């Protein structure tokens, strides 16, 4: 609306006037103008492997283990010794 031209004097409406008529603060308008686009994927850095590759690695680690029913913590520790660094929560989610 601030880009529209007034028919009476041929000038553009001021931003302050538009915000006063719409009853919104100017700070909200400026925030809407410069707000970044929402991200399409999950937040955070990308890990060393995709989820599918990590599930395969989980199966190999559990297959190599002499124990039955190991938990996510042991899998996570074994990965750290192998050099695969990821979060415990991701291992728990995939298991």
N, C-alpha and C positions, 0 to 999 in steps of 0.2 A: 504494500500500500504506500510505502514511503517513496516508491518510484513513480507513483501516479501523479498526474498534473491536475492542479485545481482548475476547474472551468472558469472560475470568476477572475483570477488574476494571472493564470498561465504559469504559475510556479509549482514546484514539487512540494508535497506536504513534508513537514519536518518530522524527523524520527521521534522527537519528544512529543509532538502533537499526536502522532499515530499511536504511540504507547499510552498516552493519556486517554484517548478515545477508547482503545481496547482494554484499558485498565490492567495493563501488565507493566512490570518494571522494565526499564531499559536494559538492566543487567541480564534479565532472562532472554531478551531478544539477542543481545550480543553473544550470550552463551550458545544459543541455538545456531547462530551463524557460524561460529568457529568450532563447533563440536566435531570431533573426528568421526569417520565412518565406523560403524561397529565391525568388530573382527568376525570373520566367517568361521574360523576354526577354534580349537581349544586354546586357552591361554598358556603361556609359559614356553620354555625352550623345547625344541624337538629332541627326543632321546636318541640314543645310538641305534636302536632297532625299532621297527614298527611293532604294533601289537601282535600281529600274526607271527612274526619272527620270534618275538619274546615267548609266545605260547609254545612254539616248537622248542625253544631253549629250555623252557620249564619241563617239558616232557623228557628231554635228554638228561637234564640234571636229576630228575626224579628216577629215571631209568638206571642211571649210573650209581645211585645211592644204594648201599647195602641195607638200609633201614626202610621200613614200610611206614607210609603216612607222614612224611616230613612236611613241615609247615612253610609258610612264606618266608619266615626269618632265615631259616637254614638255606633256602634257595637263594635268597638275596645275598647272604654271606658267601655262598659258593660262587655266585656271579662276580662278586667283588674280587675274590681271589683269581678268577679267570680274566679280570680286567673289564668286565661289562659293568658300567656304573649307571645305576638308575635308582629311583626312590623305592623305599619299602612299600609305600602306598600303591604304587603302580603294580608291583609284584603281587600284592594282596588282591588288587582289583582283577588282575588277569587270572589269578588262581581261583 
